Amino acid sequence: QVQLVESGGGLVQPGGSLRLSCAASGIIFSFYAMGWYRQAPGKQRELVASCTSYGTTNYADSVKGRFTISRDNAKNTVYLQMNSLKPEDTAVYYCNAKYDASYWGQGTQVIVSS
């Protein structure tokens, strides 16, 4: 049974930081490309950042220079370090694992507000 469990969301002031974690089980983690997506109210889910099994990263233009994706294959975990947060970063953030199939976590809420 594949599980992706996100954590680390919460309420933060503009300019603040959060680190999201996604712990995977039931897959050979090192084989999978990992990604973080987000969905704001009334909007479509969008890719925030991704990391291939080789460690190549990709970012949405809106988060470049502020967010960093990383993975620890020994811990079966992918992270999203989010700095200089803005109100428009408010969304539910989802973890995705993709190889022979695509799996999603349940999401973690991030609210950026003063």
C-alpha positions in Angstrom: 0.0 0.0 0.0 1.5 3.3 -1.1 1.3 6.2 1.3 2.5 9.8 1.0 2.1 11.7 4.2 2.7 15.5 4.1 3.5 17.6 7.2 4.8 21.0 8.1 2.0 23.3 6.9 0.5 26.0 9.0 -0.1 29.7 9.3 2.8 32.0 8.7 3.2 35.8 8.3 4.3 37.2 5.0 8.1 37.0 4.7 8.2 34.0 6.9 9.4 30.4 6.2 8.0 26.9 6.4 9.4 23.5 5.5 7.1 20.9 4.2 7.9 17.2 4.4 6.5 14.2 2.6 7.2 10.8 3.9 6.7 7.9 1.4 6.1 4.3 2.0 5.2 1.3 -0.2 7.3 2.4 -3.1 11.0 2.2 -4.0 11.5 5.8 -3.3 14.7 6.3 -5.2 13.1 5.3 -8.5 10.4 8.0 -8.3 10.4 11.6 -9.4 8.9 13.6 -6.6 7.0 16.8 -6.9 5.1 19.4 -4.9 1.9 20.8 -6.2 -0.5 23.4 -4.8 -4.1 24.3 -5.2 -5.5 27.6 -4.1 -9.3 28.1 -3.6 -11.0 28.4 -7.0 -7.8 27.6 -8.9 -6.4 24.5 -10.6 -3.7 22.5 -9.1 -0.3 23.6 -10.2 3.3 22.3 -10.1 5.4 24.1 -7.6 8.7 22.1 -7.7 9.9 18.7 -8.8 12.9 16.6 -8.4 13.8 13.7 -10.6 15.3 10.4 -9.3 18.7 11.8 -10.4 18.2 15.0 -8.4 17.4 17.3 -11.2 15.1 20.1 -10.0 12.5 22.3 -11.6 10.5 25.2 -10.2 7.5 27.3 -11.2 8.6 30.8 -12.1 6.5 32.1 -9.2 8.7 30.4 -6.6 12.1 30.4 -8.1 14.7 31.8 -5.7 12.3 31.4 -2.7 11.5 27.7 -2.6 13.9 24.7 -2.6 13.0 21.1 -3.1 15.2 18.3 -1.8 15.1 14.6 -1.2 16.6 12.2 1.2 16.4 8.7 -0.3 17.6 7.1 2.9 14.6 8.5 4.7 12.1 8.1 1.8 11.3 11.8 2.2 11.1 14.8 0.0 11.1 18.4 1.4 10.0 21.8 0.3 11.8 24.7 2.0 9.7 27.8 1.5 11.2 31.2 2.3 10.0 34.8 1.7 6.4 33.5 1.7 3.7 35.7 0.2 -0.1 35.7 0.6 -0.4 34.3 -2.9 1.5 31.2 -1.7 -1.6 30.3 0.3 -2.9 26.9 -0.8 -3.1 23.3 0.0 0.2 21.7 -0.9 0.3 18.1 -2.2 3.1 15.7 -2.6 3.3 13.6 -5.8 5.4 10.5 -6.6 5.7 9.5 -10.2 7.3 6.5 -11.9 5.3 3.6 -13.2 2.3 5.1 -11.5 1.4 8.4 -10.0 0.5 8.8 -6.3 -0.7 11.7 -4.2 -0.7 12.7 -0.6 -3.6 14.1 1.3 -2.3 17.6 1.3 -1.2 20.1 3.9 -2.6 23.6 4.3 -0.3 26.6 4.0 -1.8 30.0 4.9 0.3 33.1 4.5 -1.4 36.0 6.3 -0.7 38.8 8.7 
